[in-house]
């Protein structure tokens, strides 16, 4: 998230809220109705397959009733690219822009210059900076809705988490595996929690993914660069990976950030990426 005074052109703060990140020009929302624009992908036929499918144009993050009941204008679209796109029609007078890493609306210097009323820029997710979106796009047609609508029952399944402290074996009753490659074939779900380093960059390449169960689900709570983007795309296309997620609780996170913004409340210190022009210690 990023914060700056309305009278200033310098970004004051950027924060990350686990499941949402924000840029703001001022912490306190000015009085009156706000124009809020959300940019999401279309669910199309997949909307009927999951009643809780909110991260799309049709679901609108589940925020429409709440926002409109408070007198705000809420517009959602998937049209974000090109000089005549729907997003650019609203850039000049919107107050809040919400995007997602699944279908990112890039806020360029040109767009920021045009967005005279922009007070809050909210990413419903960790962000898209950790994924090579160009490579992913070149890999084929990613049907995000086709993956995201599905629910999954964990009963009887084996979940493997990578990057956990061995001491958790005693605390949780989980089994600690010394060797990653030995663990992978046993797991129905893989959860990645490790930091991005030169050692972990590209750790999950084609060969390592091949060791996983067919139909595995991957939840990457870490950085996208830990994954080989092309290998993940190919495995999703073939069905070897049934689903890949790089995000958590984005709808709830967005609502929490908006509530804090409307109330003029400070954001938690640990969630800042940039504040007063300085990177937070954990990012230096």
SULQUI-V810295 format. One record per pair of residues at least 24 apart in sequence whose C-alpha atoms are under 10 Angstrom apart, sorted by the first residue. I is the first residue (numbers start at 1). GAP is how many residues later the second one is. Records with the same first field share a line. If there is no record, write none. Layout:
# SULQUI-V810295
I->GAP / GAP
This chain:
# SULQUI-V810295
1->119 / 120 / 121 / 122 / 256 / 266 / 270 / 271 / 272 / 273 / 274
2->24 / 25 / 117 / 118 / 119 / 120 / 270 / 271 / 272 / 273 / 274 / 275
3->24 / 116 / 117 / 118 / 269 / 271 / 272 / 273 / 274
4->115 / 116 / 271 / 272 / 273
5->114
6->110 / 111 / 112 / 113
9->103 / 104
10->266 / 267
11->263 / 264 / 265 / 266
12->262 / 263 / 264 / 265 / 266
13->259 / 260 / 261 / 262 / 263 / 264 / 265 / 266 / 267
14->107 / 257 / 258 / 259 / 260 / 261 / 262 / 263 / 264 / 265 / 266
15->107 / 252 / 253 / 254 / 255 / 256 / 257 / 258 / 259 / 260 / 264 / 265
16->106 / 107 / 109 / 110 / 111 / 251 / 252 / 253 / 254 / 255 / 256 / 257 / 258
17->106 / 107 / 108 / 109 / 233 / 236 / 237 / 239 / 240 / 250 / 251 / 253 / 254 / 255 / 256
18->106 / 107 / 108 / 109 / 203 / 229 / 230 / 231 / 232 / 235 / 252 / 253
19->104 / 105 / 106 / 107 / 108 / 202 / 227 / 228 / 229 / 230 / 231 / 232 / 233 / 234 / 235
20->78 / 79 / 80 / 81 / 102 / 103 / 104 / 105 / 106 / 107 / 227 / 228 / 229 / 230 / 231 / 232 / 233 / 234 / 235 / 236 / 237 / 251
21->77 / 78 / 79 / 100 / 101 / 102 / 103 / 104 / 105 / 106 / 229 / 232 / 233 / 236 / 250 / 251 / 252
22->75 / 76 / 98 / 99 / 100 / 101 / 102 / 103 / 105 / 232 / 235 / 236 / 249 / 250 / 251
23->73 / 74 / 95 / 96 / 97 / 98 / 99 / 100 / 251
24->71 / 72 / 94 / 95 / 96 / 97 / 98 / 237
25->70 / 92 / 93 / 94 / 95 / 96
26->92 / 93 / 94 / 235 / 238
27->92 / 93 / 233 / 234 / 235 / 236 / 237 / 238 / 239 / 240
28->91 / 232 / 233 / 234 / 235 / 236 / 237 / 238
29->66 / 90 / 91 / 229 / 231 / 232 / 233 / 234 / 235 / 236
30->65 / 89 / 231 / 232 / 234
31->231
32->38 / 39 / 40
33->34 / 35 / 37 / 38 / 39 / 40 / 62
34->33 / 34 / 36 / 37 / 38 / 39 / 40 / 59 / 60 / 61 / 62 / 83 / 85 / 228
35->32 / 36 / 37 / 38 / 39 / 40 / 55 / 58 / 59 / 60 / 61 / 62 / 82 / 83
36->31 / 36 / 37 / 38 / 39 / 40 / 54 / 57 / 58 / 59 / 60 / 61 / 62 / 82 / 84 / 85
37->36 / 37 / 38 / 39 / 40 / 50 / 53 / 54 / 57 / 58 / 59 / 60 / 61 / 62 / 84
38->36 / 37 / 38 / 39 / 40 / 49 / 58 / 59 / 60 / 61 / 62 / 67 / 84 / 85 / 86
39->36 / 37 / 38 / 39 / 40 / 41 / 47 / 48 / 58 / 59 / 60 / 61 / 64 / 65 / 66 / 84 / 85
40->36 / 37 / 38 / 39 / 40 / 58 / 59 / 60 / 61 / 62 / 63 / 64 / 65 / 84
41->35 / 36 / 37 / 38 / 58 / 59 / 61 / 62 / 63 / 102 / 103 / 104
42->35 / 36 / 37 / 61 / 101 / 102 / 103
43->100 / 101 / 102 / 103 / 105 / 106
44->101 / 102
45->100 / 101 / 104
46->98 / 99 / 100 / 101 / 102 / 103 / 104
47->98 / 99 / 101 / 102
48->101
49->97 / 100 / 101 / 102
50->98 / 99 / 100 / 101
51->98
52->97 / 98 / 99
53->92 / 95 / 96 / 97 / 98
54->94 / 95 / 196 / 197
55->45 / 47 / 69 / 90 / 93 / 94 / 195 / 196
56->44 / 46 / 47 / 88 / 89 / 92
60->191
61->37 / 63 / 189 / 190 / 191 / 193 / 194
62->189 / 190 / 193
63->188 / 189 / 191 / 192
66->189
67->188 / 191
78->25 / 26 / 27
79->24 / 26
80->24 / 25 / 26
81->24 / 25
87->24
88->26 / 27
90->24 / 25
91->24 / 25 / 26 / 27
92->24 / 25 / 26
93->24 / 25
94->24 / 25 / 26
95->24 / 25 / 26
96->24 / 25 / 26 / 162
97->24 / 25 / 26
98->24 / 25 / 26 / 156
99->24 / 25 / 26 / 28 / 29 / 155
100->24 / 25 / 26 / 27 / 28 / 147 / 150
101->24 / 25 / 26 / 27 / 28 / 29 / 30 / 32 / 145 / 146
102->25 / 26 / 29 / 31 / 40 / 42 / 43 / 143 / 144 / 145
103->25 / 30 / 41
104->24 / 29
119->142
120->137 / 138 / 141
122->131 / 132 / 135 / 136
123->127 / 130 / 131
124->123 / 124 / 125 / 126 / 127 / 128 / 129 / 130 / 131 / 133
125->121 / 122 / 123 / 124 / 125 / 126 / 128 / 129
126->95 / 96 / 97 / 120 / 121 / 122 / 123 / 124
127->96 / 97 / 119 / 120
128->95 / 96 / 118
129->94 / 95 / 96
130->92 / 93 / 94 / 95 / 96 / 97 / 116
131->92 / 93 / 94 / 95 / 96 / 97 / 98 / 115
132->92 / 93 / 96 / 97 / 98
133->96
135->94 / 95 / 98
136->93 / 94 / 95 / 96 / 97 / 98
137->93 / 96
138->92 / 95
139->90 / 91 / 92 / 93 / 94 / 95 / 98
140->90 / 93 / 94 / 97
141->92 / 96
142->91 / 94 / 95
143->94
144->99 / 100
146->97
147->89 / 95 / 96 / 97 / 98
148->95 / 96 / 97
150->93
152->65
154->34 / 35
156->32
157->29 / 30 / 31 / 32
158->28 / 29 / 30 / 31 / 32
159->24 / 25 / 27 / 28 / 29 / 30 / 31 / 32 / 58 / 59
160->24 / 25 / 26 / 27 / 28 / 29 / 30 / 31 / 32 / 58
161->26 / 28 / 29 / 30 / 31 / 32 / 33 / 57 / 58 / 59
162->28 / 29 / 30 / 31 / 32 / 58
163->28 / 29 / 30 / 31 / 32 / 59
164->27 / 28 / 29 / 30
180->28
181->27 / 28 / 30 / 31
182->29 / 30
183->28 / 29
184->24 / 25 / 26 / 27 / 28 / 29 / 32
185->24 / 25 / 26 / 27 / 28 / 29 / 31
186->25 / 26 / 27
187->25 / 26 / 29 / 30
188->24 / 25 / 26 / 27 / 28 / 29 / 30
189->24 / 26 / 27 / 28 / 29 / 30 / 52 / 53 / 54 / 55
190->26 / 27 / 28 / 29 / 30 / 54
191->26 / 27 / 28 / 29 / 30 / 31 / 54 / 55
192->26 / 27 / 28 / 29 / 30 / 31 / 34 / 35 / 54
193->26 / 27 / 28 / 29 / 30
194->26 / 27 / 28 / 29 / 32
195->26 / 27 / 28 / 31
196->26 / 27 / 28 / 29 / 30
197->26 / 28 / 29
198->28
199->27
200->25 / 26 / 27
201->24 / 25 / 26 / 27
202->24 / 25 / 26 / 27 / 29
203->24 / 25
204->24 / 25 / 27 / 28
205->24 / 25 / 26 / 27
206->24 / 25 / 26 / 28 / 29
207->24
209->26 / 31 / 32
210->25 / 30 / 31
212->28 / 29
213->27 / 28 / 29
214->24 / 25 / 26 / 27 / 28
215->24 / 25 / 26 / 27 / 28
216->24 / 25 / 26 / 27 / 28
217->24 / 25 / 26 / 27 / 28
218->24 / 25 / 26 / 27 / 28
219->24 / 25 / 26 / 27 / 28 / 29
220->24 / 25 / 26 / 27 / 28
221->24 / 25 / 26 / 27
222->24 / 25
